[in-house]
Amino acid sequence: MIIIGIDPGKSGAVAVWNKGVDKIIKCPSTTEKMAETISIYQHESYNVVAYIEKVWAFPTDARSSAFKFGVNYGKWLGILATLNINTTFVTPKKWQKHFNIPKLSKDERKRHLKEIASKYTEKKVTLYNADAILIAVYGFIKEKEKTRDEEDKNKNKR
């Protein structure tokens, strides 16, 4: 199973779990490059699921930056839909709770997330890609739980 973890901000990243964190890519600058980044996993023999951070702009965000953020998020959603990649939306609160992230200032939280993400890969972890890595790891854990639950249901039906 391949899990694609997406931190959809322009300064975000994509992390791919394939028997571990296999690939980490800073968010590409164009829609075409964004699509290329994940289209290589659109193959009949792959079971691919994407976990994308469900985010929104804050009222305190400048209008232009909120708009740009929304455009990037929309591009990811369009690409995932076009490629027929099963997508799960996960809020920052939900995936961060899974990793027991305490309430910290933004800078402290980012450093803490980087530290945790480093435990899941030998690849270079940065402040920009730590969220995507942890979203992919979270997705892998959740998909594994779903598989185990389905196997338990099938055993109980026998």
N, C-alpha and C positions, 0 to 999 in steps of 0.2 A: 504494500500500500504506500502511496505517495501522498504526503500532506504538504500543501503549499500554505505557508503562513504569510499573511500580508499586513504590513503596517502601511496603510494607504496614503499617508501624507507625502508631499513632494520630497520631504527630507526623510522619508521612511525607507523601508526595504522589503525584500521578499526573501524568505528562507524556505528551502525545500528539504523535507524530511524524507529520506529514502534509506532505510536501515541506519538512521542517524542523520544529523544535519549534514546534508550532502552538498548544498549550494547556498550561498548567501549573495544577494545582489542588491546594491543600492538602487532605489527607485529610478528606473530609466527616465530619461528626459523627454521622450516622445511616446505617443500612443503606440506606434508601430513597434518600438523597442520593448514597451511594456508587454505587448501581445507576444512577441518573440520569446520573451523570458519564460513564459509559462506554456506556450503552445507546444513546445517540444515534449511536454508530458501528456499531450492529447493523443493517446495511442490506445488501440483496442486492448492491448495486453496489460495496460496499467489500470489500477483502481486508484483514481485521483480524486482527492477532496481538498477544497480550499477552505481555510479559516481566515476570515478577514475581520479586522477590528471594526466594530460598529461604532462609528464616531460621528460627531457633529461639531459645528462651529459654536463658539461661546458668544454670548451677547457682547462681551468685552473685546472680541476680535475685530480688527478693522474690516470694513466691508470687502475690500479688494482681496485681502488674504483669506477671508472666510469663503469668498467665491472661488478662489483658486483651489482651496482645499477641497471644496465640494466638487469641483470639476475633476480633480484627480481621483477622488473616491468614485465618482460616476464612471470614469474611464475603466477603473478596475472592475466594477460591477458589469459593465457592458462587455468587457473582454471575457470575463468568466462565463457570462450567459452565452455569448457567441460560441465559446469553446465547449459548451455543455458540461462545464465542470461543476459538480455538486458543491454548493457553497454554504457554509455555516457562518453566521454572524455572531461575533462574540464581543461583548463590551469590555473595555479596559478593566472595569471593576471586577468582572467575572474571571478573566484569565489571571489578573494580578492576585486575586483572592486565592486562587489555586496554589500560587507560589508563596503565599503568606507575606505579601509585600506590605510593610507597615506604612502608616501615614508619614510621609517625609516631604520636604520641599522638593520642587521639581528637579533641581540639580542633584540632590542627594538620592532621590528615587531613581533617576537615570543611571547614576553610578552603581546603585544597588542592583538594578536590573541587569546591567552589564556584567556584574560579578556573578550573578546567578546564571545568566546565559552562558558564561564561560565554562560552566560545569557540564554543559551539554554538547560541546563541540571543541575540536582542536583548532578550528578555523579562527581567523581574527574577528574578535567581537569588538564592536564600537558602540558609542552612544547612539548612532544612527540605526544599527541593525539589531540591537539587543531585543527590542520589542518583537520584531518579526521572528527571531529565533524562538523566543518564548511562546509566541502564538503558535508556531509550528509544533513545538514540543507539546503544548497544551492540546492541540488538535490530535496529535498522535495518541496521547493518553486517552482522550475522549473516544476516539475511534476504536481503540483497543477495548475500552469498557463496553462500547456498543456491541462489538463482536462477541465478547465474553457473555454479555447478557442474552444475546440471541442464541448462543450455543447452550446456555443454561435453559432457556425456554424450550429449545428443541429436545433436550434431554428429558425434561419434565413431561413432554407430550408423549413420549414412548411408553 
